[in-house]
């Protein structure tokens, strides 16, 4: 039982660390992350008959974002 509790504690600690890492991102990177999520969700939502509009980004201001 201790291994289960320690594993759960490890998972929650990693989850919290990820939240802090994402919160520390610059605003343009956060917007880029939202657009990526929109692109991933769009086909699923369209298949369900929903109207979807993914944001388009002007590449000029996003030059400061390092490529992944």
DSSP file (Angstrom, degrees, kcal/mol; ACC not computed):
  #  RESIDUE AA STRUCTURE BP1 BP2  ACC     N-H-->O    O-->H-N    N-H-->O    O-->H-N    TCO  KAPPA ALPHA  PHI   PSI    X-CA   Y-CA   Z-CA
    1    1 A X     >        0   0    0      0, 0.0     4,-2.1     0, 0.0     5,-0.2   0.000 360.0 360.0 360.0 -33.6    0.0    0.0    0.0
    2    2 A X  H  >  +     0   0    0      1,-0.2     4,-2.6     2,-0.2     5,-0.2   0.862 360.0  55.3 -63.9 -34.6    2.9    2.4    0.7
    3    3 A X  H  > S+     0   0    0      2,-0.2     4,-2.1     1,-0.2    -1,-0.2   0.879 107.2  49.9 -66.6 -35.6    4.1    2.0   -2.9
    4    4 A X  H  > S+     0   0    0      2,-0.2     4,-2.5     1,-0.2    -2,-0.2   0.935 112.5  46.6 -66.6 -45.2    0.7    3.0   -4.2
    5    5 A X  H  X S+     0   0    0     -4,-2.1     4,-2.4     1,-0.2    -2,-0.2   0.899 113.2  48.8 -63.8 -40.6    0.7    6.1   -2.0
    6    6 A X  H  X S+     0   0    0     -4,-2.6     4,-2.2     2,-0.2    -1,-0.2   0.876 111.2  50.4 -68.3 -35.4    4.2    7.0   -2.9
    7    7 A X  H  X S+     0   0    0     -4,-2.1     4,-2.4     2,-0.2    -2,-0.2   0.913 111.3  48.1 -66.9 -42.3    3.4    6.6   -6.6
    8    8 A X  H  X S+     0   0    0     -4,-2.5     4,-2.5     2,-0.2    -2,-0.2   0.912 111.4  50.4 -63.8 -42.2    0.3    8.8   -6.3
    9    9 A X  H  X S+     0   0    0     -4,-2.4     4,-2.1     1,-0.2    -2,-0.2   0.899 110.5  50.1 -61.9 -40.7    2.4   11.4   -4.4
   10   10 A X  H  X S+     0   0    0     -4,-2.2     4,-2.3     2,-0.2    -2,-0.2   0.908 110.5  49.8 -63.9 -42.5    5.0   11.3   -7.2
   11   11 A X  H  X S+     0   0    0     -4,-2.4     4,-2.3     1,-0.2    -2,-0.2   0.926 112.1  47.0 -63.5 -45.4    2.3   11.8   -9.9
   12   12 A X  H  X S+     0   0    0     -4,-2.5     4,-2.3     1,-0.2    -1,-0.2   0.871 111.3  51.6 -66.0 -35.8    0.8   14.8   -8.1
   13   13 A X  H  X S+     0   0    0     -4,-2.1     4,-2.3     2,-0.2    -1,-0.2   0.909 111.2  47.5 -65.8 -41.5    4.2   16.4   -7.5
   14   14 A X  H  X S+     0   0    0     -4,-2.3     4,-2.3     2,-0.2    -2,-0.2   0.889 110.9  52.2 -65.7 -38.9    5.0   16.0  -11.2
   15   15 A X  H  X S+     0   0    0     -4,-2.3     4,-2.1     2,-0.2    -2,-0.2   0.913 110.8  47.1 -63.3 -43.2    1.6   17.4  -12.1
   16   16 A X  H  X S+     0   0    0     -4,-2.3     4,-2.2     2,-0.2    -2,-0.2   0.895 110.7  52.0 -65.7 -40.6    2.2   20.5   -9.9
   17   17 A X  H  X S+     0   0    0     -4,-2.3     4,-2.2     1,-0.2    -2,-0.2   0.900 109.2  50.4 -63.0 -40.3    5.7   21.0  -11.4
   18   18 A X  H  X S+     0   0    0     -4,-2.3     4,-2.7     2,-0.2     5,-0.2   0.907 108.3  52.6 -64.2 -41.6    4.3   20.9  -14.9
   19   19 A X  H  X S+     0   0    0     -4,-2.1     4,-2.3     1,-0.2    -2,-0.2   0.915 110.6  47.4 -59.9 -43.1    1.6   23.5  -13.9
   20   20 A X  H  X S+     0   0    0     -4,-2.2     4,-1.4     2,-0.2    -1,-0.2   0.894 111.4  51.2 -65.5 -39.2    4.3   25.8  -12.6
   21   21 A X  H  < S+     0   0    0     -4,-2.2     4,-0.4     1,-0.2    -2,-0.2   0.921 112.6  45.4 -63.8 -44.3    6.4   25.3  -15.7
   22   22 A X  H >< S+     0   0    0     -4,-2.7     3,-1.1     1,-0.2    -2,-0.2   0.874 110.0  54.6 -67.7 -36.9    3.5   26.1  -18.0
   23   23 A X  H 3< S+     0   0    0     -4,-2.3    -1,-0.2     1,-0.2    -2,-0.2   0.799 104.5  55.8 -66.0 -28.0    2.5   29.2  -15.9
   24   24 A X  T 3< S+     0   0    0     -4,-1.4    -1,-0.2    -3,-0.2    -2,-0.2   0.545  83.4 111.6 -82.9  -7.2    6.1   30.5  -16.3
   25   25 A X  S <  S-     0   0    0     -3,-1.1    -3,-0.0    -4,-0.4     5,-0.0  -0.320  78.7-101.8 -65.5 148.8    5.9   30.4  -20.1
   26   26 A X    >>  -     0   0    0      1,-0.1     4,-1.6     4,-0.0     3,-0.7  -0.359  36.5-107.0 -65.6 153.6    5.9   33.8  -21.9
   27   27 A X  H 3> S+     0   0    0      1,-0.2     4,-2.3     2,-0.2     3,-0.3   0.875 116.6  56.0 -53.9 -45.7    2.5   34.9  -23.2
   28   28 A X  H 3> S+     0   0    0      1,-0.2     4,-2.2     2,-0.2    -1,-0.2   0.874 107.5  50.2 -58.1 -35.6    3.2   34.2  -26.9
   29   29 A X  H <> S+     0   0    0     -3,-0.7     4,-2.0     2,-0.2    -1,-0.2   0.851 108.3  52.6 -70.4 -32.9    4.1   30.6  -26.1
   30   30 A X  H  X S+     0   0    0     -4,-1.6     4,-2.0    -3,-0.3    -2,-0.2   0.915 109.8  48.5 -66.1 -42.3    0.9   30.2  -24.1
   31   31 A X  H  X S+     0   0    0     -4,-2.3     4,-2.3     1,-0.2    -2,-0.2   0.915 109.9  52.3 -63.2 -42.6   -1.1   31.4  -27.1
   32   32 A X  H  X S+     0   0    0     -4,-2.2     4,-2.2     1,-0.2    -1,-0.2   0.884 107.4  52.5 -60.5 -39.0    0.8   29.0  -29.3
   33   33 A X  H  X S+     0   0    0     -4,-2.0     4,-2.1     2,-0.2    -1,-0.2   0.891 108.2  50.9 -63.8 -39.8   -0.1   26.1  -27.0
   34   34 A X  H  X S+     0   0    0     -4,-2.0     4,-2.4     2,-0.2    -2,-0.2   0.919 109.7  50.0 -63.6 -43.3   -3.8   27.1  -27.1
   35   35 A X  H  X S+     0   0    0     -4,-2.3     4,-2.4     1,-0.2    -2,-0.2   0.901 109.1  52.0 -63.3 -40.8   -3.7   27.1  -30.9
   36   36 A X  H  X S+     0   0    0     -4,-2.2     4,-1.9     1,-0.2    -1,-0.2   0.908 110.2  48.7 -61.5 -41.7   -2.0   23.7  -30.9
   37   37 A X  H  X S+     0   0    0     -4,-2.1     4,-2.2     2,-0.2    -2,-0.2   0.893 109.9  52.2 -64.7 -39.4   -4.8   22.3  -28.7
   38   38 A X  H  X S+     0   0    0     -4,-2.4     4,-2.1     1,-0.2    -2,-0.2   0.912 108.6  50.8 -61.6 -42.1   -7.4   23.9  -31.0
   39   39 A X  H  X S+     0   0    0     -4,-2.4     4,-0.6     1,-0.2    -1,-0.2   0.863 111.6  47.7 -64.6 -36.0   -5.8   22.1  -34.0
   40   40 A X  H  < S+     0   0    0     -4,-1.9     4,-0.5     1,-0.2    -1,-0.2   0.882 116.8  42.2 -71.4 -37.5   -5.9   18.8  -32.2
   41   41 A X  H  X S+     0   0    0     -4,-2.2     4,-2.4     1,-0.2     3,-0.3   0.761  95.5  80.5 -81.4 -25.2   -9.5   19.2  -31.1
   42   42 A X  H  X S+     0   0    0     -4,-2.1     4,-2.8     1,-0.2     5,-0.2   0.880  90.2  48.9 -54.4 -49.5  -10.9   20.6  -34.4
   43   43 A X  H  X S+     0   0    0     -4,-0.6     4,-2.0     1,-0.2    -1,-0.2   0.894 113.2  48.5 -61.0 -37.6  -11.2   17.3  -36.3
   44   44 A X  H  > S+     0   0    0     -4,-0.5     4,-0.9    -3,-0.3    -1,-0.2   0.923 113.8  45.6 -66.6 -43.7  -13.0   15.6  -33.4
   45   45 A X  H  <>S+     0   0    0     -4,-2.4     5,-2.4     1,-0.2     3,-0.4   0.894 112.1  51.2 -67.7 -39.6  -15.4   18.5  -32.9
   46   46 A X  H ><5S+     0   0    0     -4,-2.8     3,-1.8    -5,-0.2    -1,-0.2   0.880 105.0  57.0 -64.6 -37.1  -16.1   18.7  -36.7
   47   47 A X  H 3<5S+     0   0    0     -4,-2.0    -1,-0.2     1,-0.3    -2,-0.2   0.775 104.7  53.1 -63.9 -25.1  -16.9   15.0  -36.8
   48   48 A X  T 3<5S-     0   0    0     -4,-0.9    -1,-0.3    -3,-0.4    -2,-0.2   0.380 125.7-104.0 -89.1   2.9  -19.5   15.7  -34.1
   49   49 A X  T < 5S+     0   0    0     -3,-1.8     2,-0.2     1,-0.3    -3,-0.2   0.621  73.4 142.5  87.3  12.9  -21.1   18.4  -36.3
   50   50 A X      < -     0   0    0     -5,-2.4     2,-0.5    -6,-0.1    -1,-0.3  -0.606  54.4-119.7 -87.1 147.4  -19.7   21.4  -34.4
   51   51 A X        -     0   0    0     -2,-0.2     2,-0.4     2,-0.0    -1,-0.0  -0.757  37.2-170.6 -82.9 129.3  -18.6   24.5  -36.1
   52   52 A X        -     0   0    0     -2,-0.5     2,-0.5     2,-0.0   -14,-0.0  -0.972  17.6-173.1-128.1 135.9  -14.9   25.1  -35.3
   53   53 A X        -     0   0    0     -2,-0.4     2,-0.4     3,-0.0    -2,-0.0  -0.940  12.3-156.8-128.8 110.3  -12.6   28.0  -35.9
   54   54 A X        -     0   0    0     -2,-0.5   -19,-0.1     1,-0.1   -18,-0.0  -0.690  29.4-109.2 -83.9 134.7   -9.0   27.6  -35.1
   55   55 A X        -     0   0    0     -2,-0.4     2,-0.4   -21,-0.1    -1,-0.1  -0.294  26.6-140.3 -60.7 144.9   -7.1   30.8  -34.4
   56   56 A X        -     0   0    0     -3,-0.0     2,-0.4     2,-0.0    -1,-0.1  -0.915  15.4-147.8-106.8 139.0   -4.7   31.9  -37.1
   57   57 A X        -     0   0    0     -2,-0.4     2,-0.6   -25,-0.0     3,-0.0  -0.855  14.6-125.5-109.7 139.9   -1.4   33.4  -35.9
   58   58 A X     >  -     0   0    0     -2,-0.4     4,-0.7     1,-0.1     3,-0.4  -0.740  20.9-148.3 -77.1 118.9    0.6   36.1  -37.6
   59   59 A X  T  4 S+     0   0    0     -2,-0.6     3,-0.2     1,-0.2     4,-0.2   0.742  84.8  74.3 -65.4 -21.7    4.1   34.5  -37.8
   60   60 A X  T >4 S+     0   0    0      1,-0.2     3,-1.4     2,-0.2    -1,-0.2   0.947  98.5  40.5 -59.8 -53.8    5.9   37.8  -37.5
   61   61 A X  G >4 S+     0   0    0     -3,-0.4     3,-0.6     1,-0.3    -1,-0.2   0.725 109.6  62.4 -69.3 -17.3    5.3   38.4  -33.7
   62   62 A X  G >< S+     0   0    0     -4,-0.7     3,-1.9    -3,-0.2    -1,-0.3   0.366  70.5 101.6 -89.0   6.5    6.0   34.7  -33.0
   63   63 A X  G <  S+     0   0    0     -3,-1.4    -1,-0.2     1,-0.3    -2,-0.1   0.793  72.7  64.2 -60.8 -27.1    9.6   34.8  -34.2
   64   64 A X  G <  S+     0   0    0     -3,-0.6     2,-0.5    -4,-0.2    -1,-0.3   0.628  81.7  95.1 -74.0 -10.6   10.9   35.0  -30.7
   65   65 A X  S <  S-     0   0    0     -3,-1.9     2,-0.1     1,-0.0    -3,-0.0  -0.692  80.6-125.1 -83.1 125.4    9.4   31.5  -29.9
   66   66 A X        -     0   0    0     -2,-0.5     2,-0.1     1,-0.1    -2,-0.1  -0.411  28.4-108.9 -67.9 144.0   12.1   28.8  -30.4
   67   67 A X              0   0    0      1,-0.1    -1,-0.1    -2,-0.1     0, 0.0  -0.392 360.0 360.0 -71.7 152.1   11.1   26.0  -32.8
   68   68 A X              0   0    0     -2,-0.1    -1,-0.1     0, 0.0    -2,-0.0   0.407 360.0 360.0-107.2 360.0   10.4   22.7  -31.2
